[in-house]
């Protein structure tokens, strides 16, 4: 469950202050009452999309904004992929506001969500291929049924003509009987096959319903076109009845809140930004094996994450 909004942090809506990049106070107060998931804000640099306040336990500051820049920008009238600058801009903010442990766990949580979404999309792809096969089978059966119907109508016309003959023709009548029996057998076989195909269709519908029920957020979100501002707040120390969340739960909440506004490409850039921040914090004694040091950190964090979220076990490194 995503824990967002001022109430999750222990604030009342009227108490919730606005925030600015780096944790400073903004001049304009926020409106009291429930807020939408996102809302637009005009700034000196243009229009930005802001998130609702997301509670992050252990945040270095009381409140902060992190701006995620779009990777595609317009330069001299042309669209340019500026992924490197977008990653560098994100990393410069996260490294000031998140601890090393938070960065590592955020990376693990983000990888888990992306792998889970990728698995879901693969399962849906296989399911849709099966659906396509059954649909083609039904179309083929429908065409064969039309041919059988035409044969049956033609056979009925010939039988009608034979019934008014003045002289009996046993050989022709026998052929007509055999043809009628053959048409009946083919029609019965087609009906059985069609019933089997429709049963397979129904099973695929049930499987799809079960898959969708347990699915992560899977809508195809478009890449960012305007800056997206994450609004992060630390929980109130005197928040009544609120229990501090574990590191795994806090970072899971943050990453889960990003599933809807960020496309898979934007999430990949976010993971690169997290990892860049992690590598910037490598101790001197581990400088010769940065990859090994980072891998061990991620494996330990992955084990802790899977312990708290058992369903994520198959998605973490080292599982």
C-alpha positions in Angstrom: 0.0 0.0 0.0 1.4 3.4 -1.0 1.6 5.8 1.9 1.3 9.3 0.6 -0.2 12.6 1.5 0.3 14.7 4.6 -1.7 12.4 6.9 0.8 9.6 6.3 3.6 11.8 7.7 1.6 12.7 10.8 0.6 16.2 9.5 -2.9 17.4 9.1 -3.7 18.8 5.6 -3.7 22.4 6.9 -0.3 21.9 8.6 1.4 20.5 5.5 4.0 23.0 4.3 5.1 23.4 0.8 8.6 22.4 -0.1 11.4 23.5 -2.4 14.5 21.8 -3.8 17.0 21.0 -1.2 14.5 21.2 1.6 14.0 24.9 1.9 10.6 26.6 2.6 8.6 27.9 -0.4 7.0 31.3 -0.3 3.5 30.0 -1.3 1.5 27.9 1.1 -0.3 24.8 -0.1 -4.0 24.5 -0.1 -5.6 22.6 2.7 -7.8 19.5 2.1 -7.2 16.4 -0.1 -4.8 16.8 -3.0 -4.8 15.0 -6.4 -2.0 12.5 -7.3 -0.2 15.2 -9.3 -0.7 18.8 -10.1 0.9 21.4 -12.3 3.0 24.3 -11.2 4.5 27.2 -13.2 8.0 28.2 -12.5 10.6 30.5 -14.0 11.9 27.6 -16.1 8.4 26.6 -17.4 5.7 24.2 -16.3 6.4 21.3 -14.0 4.4 18.3 -12.8 4.4 17.9 -9.0 3.6 14.7 -7.1 1.7 14.5 -3.9 3.8 14.5 -0.7 5.5 11.1 -0.3 6.6 10.1 3.2 10.2 8.9 3.3 11.4 7.6 6.7 15.0 8.6 7.4 15.1 11.5 4.9 18.2 13.7 5.6 16.0 16.8 5.6 12.4 17.5 6.8 11.1 18.2 3.4 12.5 18.3 -0.1 11.8 18.4 -3.8 13.6 16.3 -6.3 13.2 17.2 -10.0 13.3 14.5 -12.6 14.2 16.0 -15.9 12.9 14.6 -19.2 15.6 12.8 -21.2 14.4 14.2 -24.6 14.8 17.9 -24.9 14.4 20.4 -27.8 17.6 22.0 -29.0 17.7 24.3 -32.0 14.3 23.1 -33.2 15.2 19.4 -32.9 14.5 16.8 -30.4 17.7 15.5 -28.7 18.2 12.5 -26.4 19.9 14.1 -23.4 19.8 11.1 -21.1 23.3 11.7 -19.7 22.4 15.1 -18.4 19.1 13.9 -17.0 20.8 11.1 -15.0 23.5 13.5 -13.8 20.9 16.0 -12.7 18.9 13.4 -10.8 22.1 12.0 -9.2 23.2 15.4 -7.9 19.9 15.7 -6.0 19.6 12.2 -4.6 23.2 12.1 -3.3 22.5 15.2 -1.1 19.1 13.9 0.3 19.5 10.1 0.6 21.8 8.0 2.7 23.9 5.2 1.1 21.5 2.6 2.7 18.5 4.4 1.2 20.1 4.6 -2.3 21.0 0.9 -2.2 17.5 -0.2 -1.1 15.9 2.2 -3.6 17.9 0.5 -6.3 16.8 -2.9 -5.2 13.1 -1.9 -4.9 13.2 -0.3 -8.4 14.8 -3.3 -9.9 12.2 -5.6 -8.3 9.3 -3.5 -9.7 10.8 -3.3 -13.2 11.5 -7.0 -13.3 8.0 -7.8 -12.0 6.5 -5.5 -14.6 8.6 -7.2 -17.3 7.5 -10.6 -16.1 3.9 -9.5 -16.2 4.2 -8.1 -19.7 5.9 -11.4 -20.9 3.1 -13.5 -19.4 0.5 -11.3 -21.0 2.3 -11.5 -24.3 2.3 -15.3 -24.2 -1.4 -15.2 -23.1 -2.3 -12.9 -26.1 -0.4 -15.2 -28.5 -2.6 -18.1 -27.2 -5.6 -15.9 -27.6 -4.6 -15.1 -31.2 -4.2 -18.8 -32.0 -7.7 -19.6 -30.6 -9.2 -16.7 -32.5 -7.7 -17.9 -35.8 -9.0 -21.3 -35.0 -12.5 -20.0 -34.5 -12.3 -18.0 -37.7 -11.2 -21.1 -39.6 -14.1 -23.1 -38.1 -16.5 -20.4 -39.0 -15.3 -20.5 -42.6 -15.6 -24.3 -42.7 -19.0 -24.0 -41.2 -20.1 -21.7 -44.0 -18.8 -24.2 -46.5 -20.7 -27.1 -44.8 -23.9 -24.9 -44.7 -23.5 -24.3 -48.5 -23.1 -28.1 -49.1 -26.1 -28.8 -46.9 -28.3 -26.3 -48.9 -27.0 -27.7 -52.2 -27.7 -31.3 -51.0 -31.2 -30.3 -49.9 -31.9 -28.8 -53.3 -30.8 -32.0 -55.1 -32.9 -34.1 -52.7 -35.9 -31.9 -53.6 -35.3 -32.4 -57.3 -35.0 -36.2 -56.8 -38.3 -36.3 -55.0 -40.2 -35.2 -58.1 -38.6 -37.6 -60.5 -41.1 -39.7 -62.4 -38.8 -42.8 -62.4 -36.9 -44.0 -59.3 -33.1 -43.9 -59.6 -31.7 -46.0 -56.7 -28.1 -45.3 -57.4 -28.5 -41.5 -57.2 -30.7 -41.8 -54.1 -28.0 -43.9 -52.4 -25.4 -41.3 -53.3 -27.6 -38.5 -51.9 -28.0 -40.5 -48.6 -24.3 -41.0 -48.3 -23.6 -37.4 -49.0 -26.2 -36.4 -46.3 -24.6 -38.7 -43.8 -21.2 -37.2 -44.6 -22.4 -33.6 -44.2 -24.0 -34.5 -40.8 -20.7 -36.1 -39.6 -18.7 -33.1 -40.7 -21.1 -30.7 -39.1 -21.1 -32.6 -35.8 -17.2 -32.6 -35.9 -17.1 -28.9 -36.5 -19.6 -28.3 -33.6 -17.4 -30.3 -31.2 -14.3 -28.5 -32.3 -16.0 -25.1 -32.0 -17.2 -26.0 -28.5 -13.6 -27.0 -27.6 -12.3 -23.7 -29.0 -14.8 -21.6 -27.1 -13.9 -23.5 -23.9 -10.3 -22.7 -24.5 -11.3 -19.0 -25.0 -13.1 -19.0 -21.7 -10.1 -20.5 -19.9 -7.9 -17.8 -21.4 -10.3 -15.1 -20.2 -10.2 -16.6 -16.7 -6.4 -16.7 -16.7 -6.3 -13.1 -18.0 -8.6 -12.0 -15.2 -6.4 -13.7 -12.6 -3.3 -12.2 -14.1 -4.8 -8.7 -14.1 -6.0 -9.0 -10.5 -2.5 -9.6 -9.3 -0.8 -7.3 -11.7 1.5 -4.3 -10.9 0.7 -1.0 -12.5 1.1 -1.9 -16.2 -0.2 1.0 -18.2 2.2 2.1 -20.9 3.3 5.5 -19.5 4.9 7.9 -21.9 8.3 9.3 -21.3 8.5 12.5 -19.4 7.9 15.6 -21.5 8.0 18.1 -18.6 10.0 18.0 -15.4 8.4 15.8 -12.8 9.0 17.0 -9.2 9.0 14.4 -6.4 7.7 16.0 -3.2 9.3 14.2 -0.3 8.6 14.7 3.4 10.0 13.1 6.6 7.4 11.9 9.1 6.6 14.1 12.1 8.5 13.0 15.1 5.5 13.7 17.3 3.0 12.0 14.8 0.5 10.3 17.0 0.1 6.6 16.6 2.5 6.3 13.7 5.1 3.5 13.7 8.4 4.1 12.0 8.7 2.0 8.8 11.6 -0.2 8.0 14.1 0.9 5.3 12.7 -1.8 2.9 9.1 -0.6 3.4 10.0 3.1 3.0 11.9 2.6 -0.2 9.2 0.3 -1.5 6.6 3.0 -0.9 8.8 5.6 -2.8 9.4 3.3 -5.8 5.8 2.2 -6.0 4.6 5.8 -6.1 6.8 6.3 -9.2 5.3 3.4 -11.2 2.4 5.6 -12.7 4.2 8.8 -13.6 7.4 7.3 -15.0 7.8 5.2 -18.1 10.0 2.1 -18.1 12.7 4.1 -19.8 12.6 6.9 -17.2 12.8 4.2 -14.5 15.9 2.8 -16.1 17.5 6.2 -16.0 16.4 6.6 -12.4 18.2 3.3 -11.6 21.4 4.5 -13.3 21.2 7.7 -11.2 20.8 5.6 -8.0 23.8 3.5 -8.9 25.9 6.5 -9.8 25.2 7.9 -6.3 26.2 4.5 -4.8 29.5 4.4 -6.6 30.3 7.9 -5.6 30.2 6.7 -2.0 32.7 3.8 -2.4 35.2 3.7 0.4 38.9 4.0 -0.4 39.7 0.4 0.6 37.1 -0.8 -1.9 38.2 1.4 -4.8 39.9 -1.4 -6.6 36.7 -3.6 -6.7 33.9 -1.1 -7.0 31.7 -3.6 -8.9 32.2 -6.3 -6.3 31.5 -3.8 -3.4 28.3 -2.6 -5.1 27.2 -6.1 -5.8 27.6 -7.2 -2.2 25.6 -4.1 -1.0 22.8 -4.9 -3.4 22.7 -8.6 -2.5 22.5 -7.8 1.2 19.8 -5.2 0.6 17.9 -7.6 -1.7 17.9 -10.3 1.0 16.4 -7.8 3.5 13.9 -6.7 0.9 12.8 -10.2 0.1 12.5 -11.0 3.8 10.0 -8.2 4.2 8.3 -8.8 0.8 8.4 -12.6 0.2 6.8 -12.3 -3.3 9.9 -10.3 -4.4 12.3 -13.2 -3.7 12.6 -14.3 -7.3 13.2 -10.8 -8.5 16.2 -9.8 -6.3 19.9 -10.5 -7.2 21.4 -13.6 -5.7 18.1 -15.4 -5.2 
